[in-house]
Amino acid sequence: MLKPTRRQLFAASGALAMPQDVLDRNQAPPERKRLQGNWTPEKLAAALTARAGWKHFPVAADRDSWGKVPEAVRARCLADAEAALNQAWPVLPASLYLEYQRSGDRARFERPYRERRARLEYLAIAECIEYKGRFLDEIANGVWAICEESTWCLPAHISAQKAGVNLPDTSEPIVDLFAADTGSLLAWIWFLLKPALDKVSKVILPRIEREVRARVLAPYAQREDFWWMGLDPGLRRAMNNWNPWINSNCLTCILLMCDEPERSRLVHKVLRSVDRFIDSYHEDGGCDEGPGYWNHAGGSLFENLELLYSASGGKIDFYSMPLVAEIGRYIYRAHIGNQWYTNFADASERAHPQGDLIHRYGVRIKDEAMQAHGAYVVSLDARPLDSASSIDRKISAIFNWDRLRQTPPNAPLVRDVFLPQSHFFAARRRAGSLEGFYIAAQGGHNNESHNHNDVGNFILFLDGEPVLIDIGVETYTAKTFSSRRYEIWTMQSAWHNCPTINGVMQGAGRRFEATAVSAAADDNKAVFKLNLERAYPAEAGVRSWTRTLTLDRGRDNVSLEDRWALERPSLVEFSFITNRQVTASPGVITIGGRAKLVHDAGLEAVIDLKTVDDARLRPVWGMQIARVRLTRKEAPAAGAAVFRIERV
């Protein structure tokens, strides 16, 4: 154990913090009104720039601004748009919309749906850059096709309508992630290309405005019962990425298309709603959805704040709020190295955060490490604009291009991270280096957003490459977000680096949680400790279960100790998941020829091989995943198991 005189609880910022219970997503968090504050609709009206005078982006007719787009960016944008010219627009028949209801398949509808919008983005940006009218007819075709859609809501989200999962009821527009995304896309095109589109037809601009008003602005103004708003007392719960993502797109439509007093009244509603998202965060800024969702959790929060800052000429400024900064910093604190990020919950371990977004966030909160990380992410991407997931993010990246390129790319590779309220821990041998072992672990509970039953799970890397992994999630289907979620193998604790006790896996629900979560670090060691007994149902017969993970920086190894008290001698099984080839010999499991897991020779080793055929998992992990099960068939009622992972 570490000597008390050298031990300290730590956060990545260096501030002392004591562990607290993690958030209960079944219950509404306390209301703090941090954004609303004193911002009444009247004060907002006084602070906001009039709609006609607000220029978040230069319009296409501003040739001085668009003419300064760097040549490399210009060439890429034009090439992408040229590839989209003269192609038939994908069709979206009713039978394709019904595919989700009939089979649970999301992808067959979503692929052509997304293709329409991606092509329209390419065309609109290219026309802004070139401004010769070459792309206008195809822009009109894309706009018209999207305006003709019966709904902009995806089949997987249409259950919010009274008709349930079926064809969309056009009399009840549903605002989901992608309806709001579509509204924002069309609103930006309406703003950027007004004179040019008017020359094509005087009908296009009024059509866009009418559809955006009917499908986004009217339901946003009239309803408070969409769960993601967090405004209906009967539906109050902790928020996830849906809240800031949808609100940022609705805010775009409000600022571009609404006049006073409607404008300030709806902006105030955005503040009320986004406050519910901020209330759902701990002060340490941890994202329980994982870094794969940061783009549309913390990243979309930034977009809301940036739109408000821009539309008020800097008068509405929330960037000095400590929690806003902590939410931003999470993305580099969860970075392992290269394209690898910790991926607890549904996130992928090979995440694709948007580097320009990270950089601009870092500029606003004056965090040089975050700016450098954003530049580093961009440096890894052969097509960085493609990672920007919306037209406003792409245009922002275009006009931030030169400033970002002036920022030396660098991954901070923080040595020690402990987010005490979020129960997230990570440690590496040395700051700024991939050399040696890296571990990350979590506590939490089994009702987090995008939850897996994985309390006490951990991952382990060596020299920047995975050794023990969190598998992540397969391609989403109807089953993923149904009552049968935990029938899916990737969601089960037995397919995480967790114990199975008396044949019983962890339970699903808020009450299945970690307790007594703590961490300590110094130059020699980093230690993470938690209790797991509450993570298991009563039939597991667990009285206590303490898990301790230790990174020994000097010896460059990792140890895991599980110490338990059971109601009776029981079958105890320890799972270790890897995408590497494994071989077993007495007391040793060799993983990928580079690391070895040393264990009590009294444990029986069984290796389960799982063929990976899912399109989301295979590019990350390859063709096969192995689960090493180390089993003690009749473990004593009080006992312990110690494992050590070291280089071969």
C-alpha positions in Angstrom: 0.0 0.0 0.0 1.1 3.6 -0.5 2.4 5.4 2.5 -0.2 7.9 3.8 2.3 10.7 3.9 2.8 10.4 0.1 -0.7 9.6 -0.9 -3.2 12.1 -2.3 -6.6 11.9 -3.9 -6.3 13.5 -7.3 -8.3 14.8 -10.2 -6.7 15.6 -13.6 -6.8 19.3 -12.6 -4.9 18.5 -9.4 -7.8 19.7 -7.2 -8.6 17.6 -4.1 -12.1 16.0 -4.3 -13.9 13.5 -2.3 -16.0 10.7 -3.9 -19.8 11.1 -4.0 -22.6 8.9 -5.2 -22.9 8.8 -8.9 -26.0 10.2 -10.6 -29.3 8.4 -10.5 -30.6 8.6 -14.1 -34.1 7.6 -12.9 -34.5 10.7 -10.9 -34.3 14.4 -11.9 -31.2 16.0 -10.6 -31.5 19.2 -8.5 -32.3 22.3 -10.5 -29.5 24.9 -10.3 -30.5 27.3 -13.2 -26.9 28.1 -14.0 -27.6 29.2 -17.6 -31.0 30.9 -16.9 -29.6 32.8 -13.9 -30.9 36.3 -14.4 -31.4 35.9 -18.2 -35.1 36.7 -18.5 -36.6 36.9 -22.0 -36.5 40.6 -21.7 -32.8 40.7 -20.9 -32.1 38.3 -23.7 -33.9 40.5 -26.1 -31.7 43.4 -25.1 -28.5 41.3 -25.4 -29.2 39.5 -28.7 -28.1 41.1 -31.9 -31.1 41.6 -34.2 -31.7 38.8 -36.6 -30.9 40.8 -39.7 -27.5 41.9 -38.2 -26.3 38.6 -36.9 -23.6 37.0 -39.1 -22.4 33.8 -37.3 -21.0 32.8 -40.7 -20.4 35.0 -43.8 -23.1 34.6 -46.4 -22.1 33.1 -49.7 -22.3 36.5 -51.3 -19.5 37.8 -49.0 -16.7 36.9 -51.5 -14.0 38.6 -49.4 -14.6 36.0 -46.6 -15.2 32.9 -48.7 -12.4 33.8 -51.1 -9.9 33.4 -48.2 -10.7 29.7 -47.8 -7.4 27.8 -47.9 -6.7 26.2 -51.3 -6.4 22.7 -49.9 -9.8 23.0 -48.2 -11.3 24.6 -51.2 -10.1 21.8 -53.5 -11.4 19.1 -51.2 -14.8 20.7 -50.8 -15.3 21.2 -54.5 -14.2 17.6 -55.3 -16.7 16.2 -52.8 -19.5 18.3 -54.3 -18.6 17.4 -57.9 -18.8 13.7 -56.9 -22.4 14.4 -55.8 -23.5 16.1 -59.0 -25.9 14.5 -61.4 -26.6 11.5 -59.2 -30.1 10.3 -58.4 -31.2 11.3 -54.9 -31.9 8.2 -52.8 -35.6 7.3 -52.3 -37.2 6.7 -49.0 -40.4 4.7 -49.6 -42.9 3.9 -46.8 -41.9 0.2 -46.8 -38.3 1.2 -46.0 -39.6 3.3 -43.1 -41.5 0.3 -41.8 -38.4 -1.9 -41.9 -37.5 -0.9 -38.3 -41.0 -1.9 -37.0 -40.9 -5.2 -38.9 -37.3 -6.4 -38.4 -35.6 -4.0 -36.0 -33.1 -3.0 -38.7 -32.2 0.7 -38.5 -29.5 0.8 -41.1 -31.5 0.2 -44.3 -33.5 3.4 -43.9 -30.8 5.5 -42.2 -28.2 5.0 -44.9 -30.2 6.7 -47.7 -31.6 9.2 -45.2 -28.1 10.3 -44.1 -26.8 10.2 -47.7 -29.4 12.8 -48.7 -28.2 15.2 -46.0 -24.5 14.6 -46.5 -24.7 15.3 -50.2 -26.7 18.5 -49.6 -24.0 19.7 -47.1 -21.3 19.0 -49.7 -23.2 20.9 -52.4 -24.1 23.9 -50.2 -20.6 24.4 -48.9 -19.1 24.1 -52.4 -21.5 26.7 -53.8 -20.6 29.0 -50.9 -16.9 28.6 -51.9 -17.2 28.8 -55.6 -20.4 30.9 -56.0 -20.9 30.3 -59.7 -24.3 28.6 -59.6 -22.8 25.3 -60.7 -24.3 23.4 -57.7 -27.6 25.3 -57.3 -29.9 23.0 -59.2 -28.7 20.0 -57.2 -29.1 21.9 -54.0 -32.6 22.7 -55.0 -33.2 19.0 -55.7 -31.9 18.0 -52.3 -33.8 20.7 -50.4 -37.0 19.8 -52.2 -36.6 16.1 -51.6 -36.0 16.6 -47.9 -39.0 19.0 -47.7 -41.1 16.4 -49.3 -40.3 13.8 -46.6 -43.3 13.0 -44.4 -41.1 13.3 -41.4 -37.5 14.1 -40.5 -37.6 11.8 -37.5 -35.9 8.4 -37.7 -38.1 5.3 -37.5 -36.2 4.3 -34.3 -37.4 7.5 -32.6 -40.9 7.8 -34.0 -42.5 6.0 -31.0 -42.9 9.4 -29.4 -45.9 10.0 -31.7 -49.3 8.9 -30.5 -49.5 6.4 -33.4 -46.4 4.6 -32.0 -43.8 2.8 -34.1 -45.4 3.0 -37.5 -45.4 5.3 -40.4 -45.1 8.9 -39.4 -48.3 10.8 -38.6 -47.8 14.1 -40.4 -50.2 15.9 -38.1 -47.9 15.3 -35.2 -44.3 16.4 -36.0 -41.8 14.7 -33.7 -38.5 16.5 -32.9 -35.8 13.9 -32.4 -32.0 14.2 -33.0 -32.2 14.1 -36.7 -35.4 16.2 -37.2 -33.6 19.0 -35.4 -30.4 18.3 -37.4 -32.3 18.6 -40.6 -34.0 21.8 -39.6 -30.6 23.3 -38.8 -29.1 22.2 -42.1 -32.0 23.8 -44.1 -31.9 26.9 -42.0 -28.2 27.4 -42.7 -28.8 26.9 -46.4 -31.7 29.4 -46.3 -29.4 31.9 -44.6 -26.2 31.4 -46.6 -27.7 31.1 -50.1 -30.7 33.4 -50.1 -30.1 35.4 -53.3 -28.7 32.5 -55.2 -31.7 30.2 -54.4 -34.1 32.9 -55.2 -32.7 33.0 -58.7 -33.5 29.3 -59.1 -37.1 29.8 -57.8 -38.9 32.2 -55.6 -40.7 29.3 -54.0 -37.6 27.6 -52.4 -36.9 29.9 -49.5 -40.5 30.2 -48.3 -40.8 26.4 -48.5 -37.7 25.9 -46.3 -39.0 28.4 -43.8 -42.5 26.9 -43.7 -41.1 23.4 -43.2 -38.6 24.3 -40.5 -41.3 26.2 -38.7 -43.8 23.4 -38.9 -41.5 20.5 -38.1 -39.0 22.1 -35.6 -40.0 25.6 -34.3 -43.7 25.0 -33.7 -43.4 21.8 -31.8 -40.4 23.2 -29.8 -42.5 26.2 -28.9 -45.7 24.4 -28.1 -44.5 21.3 -26.3 -42.6 20.5 -23.1 -43.3 16.8 -23.0 -40.5 15.6 -25.2 -38.4 13.7 -22.7 -35.1 15.2 -23.9 -36.2 18.7 -22.9 -36.2 17.8 -19.2 -39.1 20.3 -18.7 -42.1 18.1 -18.0 -42.3 17.4 -14.2 -43.9 14.0 -15.0 -41.0 13.0 -17.2 -38.1 14.4 -15.3 -34.9 12.4 -15.4 -31.2 12.9 -15.9 -30.4 14.1 -19.4 -28.0 12.7 -22.0 -26.5 13.9 -25.3 -30.0 14.2 -26.9 -30.6 17.4 -24.9 -27.7 19.6 -26.0 -27.6 18.1 -29.5 -31.3 18.8 -30.2 -31.3 22.2 -28.4 -28.3 23.4 -30.4 -30.0 22.7 -33.7 -33.3 24.2 -32.5 -31.4 27.3 -31.2 -29.9 27.7 -34.7 -33.4 27.7 -36.3 -34.6 30.2 -33.6 -31.8 32.6 -34.1 -31.9 32.5 -37.9 -35.6 32.5 -38.4 -37.4 34.1 -35.5 -38.0 37.8 -34.7 -38.8 39.4 -31.3 -40.5 38.6 -29.0 -40.7 35.0 -30.2 -36.9 34.9 -30.5 -35.9 35.7 -27.0 -38.8 33.7 -25.5 -37.6 30.6 -27.3 -33.9 31.3 -26.5 -35.0 31.4 -22.9 -36.6 28.0 -23.3 -33.3 26.6 -24.7 -31.6 27.9 -21.6 -34.1 26.2 -19.3 -33.7 22.9 -21.2 -29.9 22.9 -21.4 -29.8 23.7 -17.7 -31.4 20.3 -17.2 -28.5 18.7 -19.1 -25.9 20.6 -17.1 -27.7 19.6 -13.9 -27.2 16.0 -15.0 -23.4 16.4 -14.8 -21.2 16.0 -11.8 -18.8 18.8 -11.0 -15.9 16.7 -12.3 -17.3 16.9 -15.9 -17.3 13.1 -16.5 -19.5 11.8 -19.3 -21.1 8.5 -18.4 -21.9 7.9 -22.1 -18.2 7.7 -22.8 -15.9 9.8 -25.0 -17.5 8.4 -28.2 -20.6 10.5 -27.2 -18.6 13.6 -26.2 -19.1 15.1 -29.7 -22.8 15.4 -29.1 -22.7 15.8 -25.3 -20.0 18.2 -24.3 -19.5 19.1 -27.9 -23.1 20.1 -28.4 -23.2 22.0 -25.1 -20.3 24.0 -26.6 -22.4 24.7 -29.7 -25.3 26.1 -27.6 -22.9 28.3 -25.7 -21.1 29.4 -28.8 -24.3 30.3 -30.7 -25.4 32.4 -27.6 -22.0 34.1 -27.4 -22.0 34.9 -31.1 -25.6 36.1 -31.3 -25.0 38.5 -28.4 -21.6 39.8 -29.4 -20.1 38.1 -26.3 -22.6 39.5 -23.8 -24.0 36.0 -23.1 -20.9 34.2 -21.9 -20.8 31.0 -19.9 -17.2 30.0 -20.5 -16.0 31.0 -17.1 -18.3 28.5 -15.5 -16.0 25.8 -13.9 -18.3 22.9 -14.9 -18.3 24.0 -18.6 -14.5 23.8 -18.6 -14.5 20.3 -16.9 -17.0 18.9 -19.4 -14.7 20.1 -22.2 -11.5 18.6 -20.6 -13.1 15.2 -20.2 -12.3 14.4 -23.9 -8.5 14.5 -23.4 -8.6 13.0 -20.0 -10.3 9.9 -21.5 -7.7 9.6 -24.3 -5.4 6.5 -24.2 -3.2 7.3 -27.2 -3.5 7.6 -31.0 -7.2 7.0 -31.9 -7.8 4.9 -28.7 -10.1 6.3 -26.0 -11.6 4.6 -23.0 -15.0 3.2 -24.1 -17.1 2.3 -21.1 -20.8 2.1 -22.1 -21.8 2.1 -25.8 -18.8 4.1 -27.0 -16.2 2.6 -29.3 -12.6 2.3 -28.1 -11.4 3.7 -31.4 -13.3 7.0 -31.1 -13.5 9.8 -33.6 -13.9 13.0 -31.7 -14.0 16.2 -33.8 -10.7 17.8 -33.6 -11.7 21.3 -34.7 -14.6 21.3 -32.2 -12.2 20.3 -29.4 -9.8 23.1 -30.5 -12.4 25.8 -30.5 -13.8 24.7 -27.1 -10.2 24.8 -25.8 -9.8 28.3 -27.1 -12.9 29.5 -25.3 -12.0 28.0 -21.9 -8.4 29.1 -22.4 -7.1 25.5 -22.0 -3.9 25.1 -24.1 -3.8 21.3 -23.6 -7.3 21.0 -25.0 -6.3 23.2 -28.0 -3.3 21.0 -28.6 -5.4 17.9 -28.4 -7.8 19.2 -30.9 -4.9 19.9 -33.3 -3.5 16.4 -32.6 -6.9 14.8 -33.5 -7.0 16.7 -36.7 -3.4 15.6 -37.5 -4.5 11.9 -37.4 -7.3 12.4 -39.8 -6.7 12.3 -43.6 -10.0 14.0 -44.2 -10.6 16.2 -41.1 -13.6 18.0 -42.5 -15.4 14.7 -42.9 -15.4 14.2 -39.1 -17.4 17.3 -38.7 -20.9 16.0 -38.4 -23.0 18.9 -39.6 -22.9 21.9 -41.9 -22.2 24.4 -39.2 -19.4 22.3 -37.8 -17.9 22.0 -41.3 -18.1 25.7 -41.9 -16.7 26.4 -38.4 -13.8 24.1 -39.2 -13.2 25.9 -42.5 -12.9 29.3 -41.0 -10.9 28.0 -38.0 -8.5 26.2 -40.3 -5.6 28.6 -40.2 -5.8 29.2 -36.4 -5.9 25.5 -35.8 -2.9 24.9 -38.1 -0.9 27.4 -36.0 -1.5 25.2 -32.9 1.2 22.6 -32.4 -0.5 19.2 -32.3 0.1 17.3 -29.1 -1.8 14.7 -27.1 -1.6 15.7 -23.4 -1.6 12.0 -22.3 -2.4 12.9 -18.7 -0.7 10.6 -16.3 -3.4 10.3 -13.6 -7.1 10.9 -13.9 -9.7 10.4 -11.2 -13.2 11.9 -11.6 -14.5 11.1 -8.1 -18.2 11.7 -8.6 -18.3 10.0 -12.0 -16.1 7.1 -10.7 -13.7 7.2 -13.6 -10.0 6.4 -13.1 -7.1 6.2 -15.5 -3.3 6.0 -15.0 -0.3 5.6 -17.2 3.4 5.1 -16.4 4.5 8.6 -17.4 2.7 11.7 -18.6 3.0 12.4 -22.3 4.2 8.9 -23.1 2.6 5.8 -24.6 5.5 3.6 -23.2 4.5 1.1 -20.5 1.1 0.0 -19.1 -2.0 2.1 -19.1 -5.1 1.2 -17.1 -8.6 2.7 -16.9 -11.5 1.6 -14.7 -14.9 2.7 -13.6 -17.4 2.3 -10.7 -20.8 3.8 -11.3 -24.0 1.9 -11.5 -26.0 -0.2 -14.0 -28.5 2.4 -15.1 -26.2 4.9 -16.7 -26.9 6.4 -20.1 -26.0 3.8 -22.8 -25.4 1.4 -19.9 -23.6 -1.9 -19.9 -23.6 -4.1 -16.7 -20.0 -3.4 -16.0 -19.4 -2.0 -12.5 -15.8 -2.4 -11.7 -14.8 -3.1 -15.3 -11.3 -2.1 -16.4 -9.2 -2.0 -19.6 -5.4 -2.3 -20.0 -3.0 -1.1 -22.7 0.7 -1.7 -23.2 2.8 0.7 -25.2 -0.3 2.2 -26.7 -1.9 -1.1 -27.9 -4.8 -3.0 -26.3 -4.3 -6.0 -24.1 -7.5 -6.2 -22.1 -10.5 -4.5 -23.7 -14.1 -3.4 -23.3 -15.8 -4.8 -26.4 -18.2 -1.9 -26.8 -21.5 -2.2 -28.6 -22.6 -3.9 -31.8 -24.6 -2.1 -34.5 -27.8 -0.6 -33.0 -31.0 -2.5 -33.6 -34.5 -2.3 -32.0 -33.3 -4.8 -29.4 -30.5 -2.5 -28.2 -32.9 0.0 -26.6 -35.6 -2.5 -25.6 -36.4 -4.5 -22.5 -34.2 -7.3 -24.0 -31.0 -5.1 -24.0 -29.2 -7.3 -21.5 -29.7 -10.4 -23.6 -27.1 -8.9 -25.9 -23.7 -10.5 -25.0 -21.7 -7.2 -25.2 -24.0 -5.7 -22.5 -23.4 -8.5 -19.9 -20.9 -8.4 -17.1 -19.5 -11.8 -18.1 -18.2 -10.3 -21.3 -16.5 -7.5 -19.4 -13.4 -7.8 -17.2 -15.6 -8.5 -14.2 -16.2 -11.5 -11.9 -19.2 -13.9 -12.2 -20.2 -15.2 -8.7 -22.0 -18.4 -8.1 -23.0 -18.4 -11.8 -24.6 -15.0 -11.4 -23.8 -11.9 -13.5 -24.3 -8.3 -12.4 -27.9 -7.0 -12.3 -29.4 -4.2 -14.4 -30.7 -1.1 -12.7 -29.8 1.8 -10.5 -29.4 -0.2 -7.3 -26.6 -2.3 -8.8 -23.7 0.0 -8.0 -20.2 0.5 -6.8 -19.6 1.9 -3.3 -16.5 3.2 -1.4 -14.8 4.3 -4.6 -11.4 5.9 -4.1 -8.1 6.5 -5.9 -4.6 7.5 -5.0 -1.4 8.2 -6.9 2.2 9.2 -6.6 5.3 8.8 -8.7 5.6 5.1 -7.8 2.0 3.8 -8.0 -1.6 4.6 -8.9 -4.3 2.7 -7.0 -8.1 2.4 -7.7 -10.3 0.7 -5.1 -14.0 0.0 -4.9 -16.6 -2.3 -3.5 -18.7 -4.4 -5.9 -21.0 -6.3 -3.6 -24.1 -4.2 -4.5 -23.5 -4.8 -8.2 -24.8 -8.4 -7.9 -28.3 -9.7 -7.2 -29.0 -11.5 -3.9 -28.7 -14.9 -5.4 -25.0 -14.4 -6.0 -24.6 -14.6 -2.2 -22.1 -11.8 -1.9 -21.5 -10.2 1.5 -18.6 -8.1 0.4 -16.3 -7.8 -2.6 -13.4 -5.4 -2.7 -11.6 -4.8 -6.0 -8.2 -3.1 -6.1 -6.3 -2.2 -9.2 -2.7 -1.0 -8.9 -0.3 0.3 -11.6 3.3 -0.1 -10.4 5.2 2.6 -12.4 8.6 1.4 -11.3 8.1 -2.3 -12.1 5.9 -1.4 -15.0 3.2 -3.9 -14.2 -0.5 -4.0 -13.1 -2.0 -6.0 -10.3 -5.6 -6.8 -9.6 -6.8 -8.0 -6.2 -10.3 -9.2 -5.6 -11.1 -9.9 -1.9 -14.5 -11.3 -0.9 -16.8 -12.6 1.7 -19.6 -14.9 0.5 -22.5 -16.5 2.2 -21.1 -19.9 1.4 -18.3 -21.5 -0.6 -19.2 -20.8 -4.3 -18.2 -21.0 -7.9 -16.2 -17.9 -8.6 -15.2 -17.0 -12.2 -12.9 -14.1 -13.4 -13.3 -12.9 -16.9 -10.6 -11.2 -19.0 -11.5 -10.0 -22.5 -8.9 -9.5 -25.3 -8.7 -9.2 -29.0 -5.3 -10.8 -29.0 -4.3 -14.5 -29.4 -4.1 -16.2 -26.0 -2.3 -19.3 -24.8 -2.6 -20.9 -21.4 0.0 -22.7 -19.3 -0.1 -23.4 -15.6 -0.4 -20.1 -13.7 0.1 -18.0 -16.8 -2.0 -16.7 -19.7 0.0 -15.2 -22.5 -1.8 -12.5 -24.4 -0.7 -11.5 -27.9 2.9 -12.6 -27.2 3.6 -9.3 -25.5 1.9 -9.5 -22.1 1.2 -12.3 -19.6 -1.4 -12.6 -16.9 0.0 -14.4 -13.9 -2.5 -16.1 -11.6 -2.9 -18.7 -8.9 -2.2 -22.1 -10.5 -5.3 -23.4 -8.6 -7.6 -21.5 -11.0 -8.8 -23.5 -14.0 -8.4 -21.6 -17.3 -11.1 -21.8 -20.1 -10.7 -19.8 -23.3 -13.9 -18.9 -25.1 -13.5 -17.6 -28.7 -16.2 -15.4 -30.2 -16.2 -14.7 -34.0 -16.8 -11.0 -34.7 -19.2 -10.5 -37.6 -20.7 -7.2 -36.6 -19.9 -4.2 -38.9 -19.3 -1.9 -36.0 -17.0 -4.2 -34.0 -14.9 -5.9 -36.7 -13.0 -2.7 -37.8 -12.0 -2.1 -34.2 -11.2 -5.6 -32.9 -10.7 -7.8 -36.0 -12.2 -11.2 -36.6 -12.2 -12.7 -33.1 -12.5 -11.8 -29.4 -11.3 -14.1 -26.7 -12.6 -14.4 -23.2 -10.3 -16.0 -20.6 -12.3 -17.4 -17.7 -10.3 -18.3 -14.6 -12.5 -20.4 -12.4 -12.4 -21.6 -8.8 -15.2 -24.2 -8.6 -15.5 -24.0 -4.8 -14.0 -20.8 -3.6 -13.9 -20.4 0.2 -16.5 -18.2 1.7 -13.8 -15.7 2.6 -10.9 -15.4 0.2 -8.9 -13.5 -2.3 -7.5 -13.8 -5.8 -4.5 -11.8 -7.0 -3.5 -11.4 -10.7 -0.5 -9.6 -12.1 -0.1 -8.4 -15.7 3.4 -7.8 -16.9 5.5 -7.9 -20.1 6.4 -11.2 -21.6 
